[in-house]
Every structure is written in C-alpha cells, then in structure tokens.
Amino acid sequence: QVQLVESGGGLVQAGGSLRLSCAASGTNFRIVFMGWYRQAPGKQRDLVARIFSSGSTNYLDSVKGRFTISRDNAKNTVYLQMNSLKPEDTADYYCYVETVFGGFWGQGTQVTVSS
C-alpha cells in the first residue's frame, strides 16, 4: 500500500504563488509517473500536470507557463509550483501516483484563489 502525504495548499490572492508537495512512501513498486489533479465543486477531476520517471511532463493547457511540476526521485516526492494564480485555479488538488501495479490518490489539499 502506498501512502501519499500532501502539503502546501491554502488561500492566496490572484497573482500569487503556492507550492504543493506530495511525498510517497510504502512502496517498492516502480513508479510510472507522479502528478496532480484538481477538482472544483460540481466539476470533473482534471489532470493538471504529471511527470514521468524519465522527466517528461504534461500540463493542462490552462496552466502552461504558470505551473511547474518537478520531482525528487530519491525522496519519491513531487512538487507543483503554481505562479500567477487565478480565481479559476480554485479547487481541491489531489496528488496521484501511478505504479506498475496501479494508481494511488492523496487525500487532497484545498487551493483557494481570491480575486
């Protein structure tokens, strides 16, 4: 079983920055990718960004140029640096880890961007 511990959410004004962290533990399975999803009230959960073991990344179009995902492989930790935040970025953000034996979700951390 994989445990994911998230941190870094909170309230910020538009234009501000936040950094999310997610540390994975309890697995010896090979991690395929680590990433962040978000879900706003009444909306579906969307992939925000993910990073593969190779270092390649994918981003949601609306966050390109503002968010940066990075990873510390030695610590099995993934980070999401969020700059130039907008009110529409307000959502619950969930860490996700895909392993060769399946995927695991974090408990979620709330990000609120005030206008």
C-alpha positions as CSV (number, residue, x, y, z in Angstrom):
1,Q,0.0,0.0,0.0
2,V,1.2,3.5,-0.9
3,Q,0.8,6.4,1.4
4,L,0.8,9.9,0.0
5,V,1.2,13.0,2.2
6,E,0.3,16.3,0.6
7,S,1.0,19.8,1.8
8,G,1.1,23.4,0.6
9,G,-2.5,24.3,-0.1
10,G,-4.1,27.4,1.2
11,L,-5.6,30.8,0.4
12,V,-3.9,33.2,-1.8
13,Q,-4.7,36.4,-3.8
14,A,-4.9,36.4,-7.5
15,G,-1.4,36.7,-9.0
16,G,0.2,35.0,-6.0
17,S,2.0,31.7,-5.7
18,L,1.7,28.4,-3.9
19,R,3.9,25.3,-3.9
20,L,2.3,21.9,-3.3
21,S,4.3,18.9,-2.2
22,C,3.4,15.2,-2.2
23,A,5.6,12.5,-0.6
24,A,5.0,8.9,-1.4
25,S,6.0,6.1,0.9
26,G,5.3,2.4,1.5
27,T,6.1,1.2,-2.0
28,N,8.8,-0.7,-3.7
29,F,6.8,-0.7,-6.9
30,R,8.2,1.1,-9.8
31,I,6.6,4.5,-10.2
32,V,5.5,5.2,-13.7
33,F,4.5,8.8,-13.1
34,M,3.6,11.3,-10.3
35,G,1.1,14.0,-10.8
36,W,-1.5,16.4,-9.7
37,Y,-5.2,16.5,-10.5
38,R,-7.8,19.1,-9.4
39,Q,-11.5,19.2,-8.9
40,A,-13.6,22.3,-8.5
41,P,-17.1,22.0,-7.0
42,G,-19.5,20.5,-9.5
43,K,-16.8,19.7,-12.0
44,Q,-14.9,16.7,-13.1
45,R,-11.4,15.9,-11.8
46,D,-8.8,17.0,-14.3
47,L,-5.2,16.3,-14.8
48,V,-3.2,19.4,-14.0
49,A,0.4,18.1,-14.5
50,R,2.3,14.9,-14.4
51,I,5.9,13.9,-14.5
52,F,7.3,10.6,-15.6
53,S,10.4,8.9,-14.3
54,S,12.2,10.0,-17.5
55,G,11.5,13.6,-16.6
56,S,9.0,14.2,-19.3
57,T,6.0,16.3,-18.3
58,N,2.4,17.0,-19.4
59,Y,0.4,20.1,-18.4
60,L,-3.2,21.2,-18.6
61,D,-3.4,23.9,-21.3
62,S,-4.7,26.5,-19.0
63,V,-1.8,26.2,-16.6
64,K,1.1,26.1,-19.1
65,G,3.6,28.8,-18.4
66,R,2.3,29.3,-14.9
67,F,2.7,26.0,-13.2
68,T,5.8,23.8,-13.0
69,I,5.9,20.2,-11.8
70,S,9.1,18.7,-10.5
71,R,10.2,15.6,-8.8
72,D,12.8,14.3,-6.4
73,N,13.2,10.7,-7.3
74,A,15.4,9.9,-4.3
75,K,12.6,11.1,-1.9
76,N,9.7,9.9,-4.1
77,T,8.3,13.5,-3.8
78,V,6.6,15.5,-6.4
79,Y,6.1,19.3,-6.3
80,L,3.8,21.7,-8.1
81,Q,4.9,25.3,-8.2
82,M,1.9,27.4,-9.0
83,N,2.6,31.0,-10.1
84,S,0.3,33.8,-11.3
85,L,-2.7,32.1,-9.7
86,K,-6.1,32.9,-10.9
87,P,-9.5,32.5,-9.2
88,E,-10.3,29.8,-11.7
89,D,-7.5,27.7,-10.3
90,T,-9.5,27.4,-7.1
91,A,-10.1,23.7,-6.5
92,D,-9.2,20.7,-4.4
93,Y,-5.8,19.4,-5.6
94,Y,-5.0,15.7,-5.4
95,C,-1.7,14.0,-5.7
96,Y,-1.7,10.8,-7.8
97,V,1.0,8.2,-8.2
98,E,0.8,5.6,-11.0
99,T,2.8,2.4,-10.3
100,V,3.2,-0.7,-12.4
101,F,0.6,-2.3,-10.1
102,G,-2.0,0.5,-10.1
103,G,-2.7,4.1,-9.1
104,F,-3.0,5.8,-5.7
105,W,-4.6,9.0,-4.6
106,G,-3.7,11.5,-1.9
107,Q,-6.3,12.9,0.4
108,G,-6.4,16.3,-1.4
109,T,-5.4,19.8,-0.4
110,Q,-7.5,22.9,-1.0
111,V,-6.3,25.8,-3.0
112,T,-8.4,29.0,-2.9
113,V,-7.5,32.0,-5.1
114,S,-9.3,35.2,-4.2
115,S,-9.9,37.9,-6.8
